[in-house]
Amino acid sequence: MRYTVYPRTLIFLLNDDDVLLIKRSPGARLFPGLYNGLGGHVERGEDVLSAARRELREESGLEVEHLMLRAVIHVDEAPHQPAAPGAIVFVFVGHTERCQVHPSGEGELVWVPVRRVGELEVVPDLVPLLRAVLDVSPDQGPLFLAG
């Protein structure tokens, strides 16, 4: 049996020392009420960079031309269920001078100082992942992780 994975994007958008996070709505299927970066599914026929830009635009209203791929994460969401799909998460980092965002139905958008992200109720492994991707130098290339 072949293993199926769904491609997803995760974006950490920076403005000076702040990162844009979304507090997922209480009714969200994944991680309700927890803070995460922005992002979502890659649609059929869409490349991952275009998907990241689209998700960022849909969730925040921000257009960011330059997003850098900083990590690729393989997530086995149900390791004890061989037929269950997993996910491949493409993690991007970008910078913006604009702080004004527009709300979406996905949750509440907040700019948080990077050093204070650990004080929030965040999705599992968000803090070490954020640290790791911010430490990747532009000439290093992306990290390859399993989660």
Secondary structure as a PSIPRED ss2 file (coil, helix, strand):
# PSIPRED VFORMAT (PSIPRED V4.0)

   1 M C   1.000  0.000  0.000
   2 R C   1.000  0.000  0.000
   3 Y C   1.000  0.000  0.000
   4 T C   1.000  0.000  0.000
   5 V E   0.000  0.000  1.000
   6 Y E   0.000  0.000  1.000
   7 P E   0.000  0.000  1.000
   8 R E   0.000  0.000  1.000
   9 T E   0.000  0.000  1.000
  10 L E   0.000  0.000  1.000
  11 I E   0.000  0.000  1.000
  12 F E   0.000  0.000  1.000
  13 L E   0.000  0.000  1.000
  14 L E   0.000  0.000  1.000
  15 N E   0.000  0.000  1.000
  16 D C   1.000  0.000  0.000
  17 D C   1.000  0.000  0.000
  18 D E   0.000  0.000  1.000
  19 V E   0.000  0.000  1.000
  20 L E   0.000  0.000  1.000
  21 L E   0.000  0.000  1.000
  22 I E   0.000  0.000  1.000
  23 K E   0.000  0.000  1.000
  24 R E   0.000  0.000  1.000
  25 S C   1.000  0.000  0.000
  26 P C   1.000  0.000  0.000
  27 G C   1.000  0.000  0.000
  28 A C   1.000  0.000  0.000
  29 R C   1.000  0.000  0.000
  30 L C   1.000  0.000  0.000
  31 F C   1.000  0.000  0.000
  32 P C   1.000  0.000  0.000
  33 G C   1.000  0.000  0.000
  34 L C   1.000  0.000  0.000
  35 Y E   0.000  0.000  1.000
  36 N E   0.000  0.000  1.000
  37 G C   1.000  0.000  0.000
  38 L E   0.000  0.000  1.000
  39 G E   0.000  0.000  1.000
  40 G E   0.000  0.000  1.000
  41 H E   0.000  0.000  1.000
  42 V C   1.000  0.000  0.000
  43 E C   1.000  0.000  0.000
  44 R C   1.000  0.000  0.000
  45 G C   1.000  0.000  0.000
  46 E C   1.000  0.000  0.000
  47 D C   1.000  0.000  0.000
  48 V H   0.000  1.000  0.000
  49 L H   0.000  1.000  0.000
  50 S H   0.000  1.000  0.000
  51 A H   0.000  1.000  0.000
  52 A H   0.000  1.000  0.000
  53 R H   0.000  1.000  0.000
  54 R H   0.000  1.000  0.000
  55 E H   0.000  1.000  0.000
  56 L H   0.000  1.000  0.000
  57 R H   0.000  1.000  0.000
  58 E H   0.000  1.000  0.000
  59 E H   0.000  1.000  0.000
  60 S H   0.000  1.000  0.000
  61 G C   1.000  0.000  0.000
  62 L C   1.000  0.000  0.000
  63 E C   1.000  0.000  0.000
  64 V C   1.000  0.000  0.000
  65 E C   1.000  0.000  0.000
  66 H C   1.000  0.000  0.000
  67 L E   0.000  0.000  1.000
  68 M E   0.000  0.000  1.000
  69 L E   0.000  0.000  1.000
  70 R E   0.000  0.000  1.000
  71 A E   0.000  0.000  1.000
  72 V E   0.000  0.000  1.000
  73 I E   0.000  0.000  1.000
  74 H E   0.000  0.000  1.000
  75 V E   0.000  0.000  1.000
  76 D C   1.000  0.000  0.000
  77 E C   1.000  0.000  0.000
  78 A C   1.000  0.000  0.000
  79 P C   1.000  0.000  0.000
  80 H C   1.000  0.000  0.000
  81 Q C   1.000  0.000  0.000
  82 P C   1.000  0.000  0.000
  83 A C   1.000  0.000  0.000
  84 A C   1.000  0.000  0.000
  85 P C   1.000  0.000  0.000
  86 G E   0.000  0.000  1.000
  87 A E   0.000  0.000  1.000
  88 I E   0.000  0.000  1.000
  89 V E   0.000  0.000  1.000
  90 F E   0.000  0.000  1.000
  91 V E   0.000  0.000  1.000
  92 F E   0.000  0.000  1.000
  93 V E   0.000  0.000  1.000
  94 G E   0.000  0.000  1.000
  95 H E   0.000  0.000  1.000
  96 T C   1.000  0.000  0.000
  97 E C   1.000  0.000  0.000
  98 R C   1.000  0.000  0.000
  99 C C   1.000  0.000  0.000
 100 Q C   1.000  0.000  0.000
 101 V C   1.000  0.000  0.000
 102 H C   1.000  0.000  0.000
 103 P C   1.000  0.000  0.000
 104 S E   0.000  0.000  1.000
 105 G C   1.000  0.000  0.000
 106 E C   1.000  0.000  0.000
 107 G E   0.000  0.000  1.000
 108 E E   0.000  0.000  1.000
 109 L E   0.000  0.000  1.000
 110 V E   0.000  0.000  1.000
 111 W E   0.000  0.000  1.000
 112 V E   0.000  0.000  1.000
 113 P E   0.000  0.000  1.000
 114 V H   0.000  1.000  0.000
 115 R H   0.000  1.000  0.000
 116 R H   0.000  1.000  0.000
 117 V H   0.000  1.000  0.000
 118 G H   0.000  1.000  0.000
 119 E H   0.000  1.000  0.000
 120 L C   1.000  0.000  0.000
 121 E C   1.000  0.000  0.000
 122 V E   0.000  0.000  1.000
 123 V C   1.000  0.000  0.000
 124 P C   1.000  0.000  0.000
 125 D C   1.000  0.000  0.000
 126 L H   0.000  1.000  0.000
 127 V H   0.000  1.000  0.000
 128 P H   0.000  1.000  0.000
 129 L H   0.000  1.000  0.000
 130 L H   0.000  1.000  0.000
 131 R H   0.000  1.000  0.000
 132 A H   0.000  1.000  0.000
 133 V H   0.000  1.000  0.000
 134 L H   0.000  1.000  0.000
 135 D H   0.000  1.000  0.000
 136 V C   1.000  0.000  0.000
 137 S C   1.000  0.000  0.000
 138 P C   1.000  0.000  0.000
 139 D C   1.000  0.000  0.000
 140 Q C   1.000  0.000  0.000
 141 G C   1.000  0.000  0.000
 142 P C   1.000  0.000  0.000
 143 L E   0.000  0.000  1.000
 144 F E   0.000  0.000  1.000
 145 L E   0.000  0.000  1.000
 146 A E   0.000  0.000  1.000
 147 G C   1.000  0.000  0.000
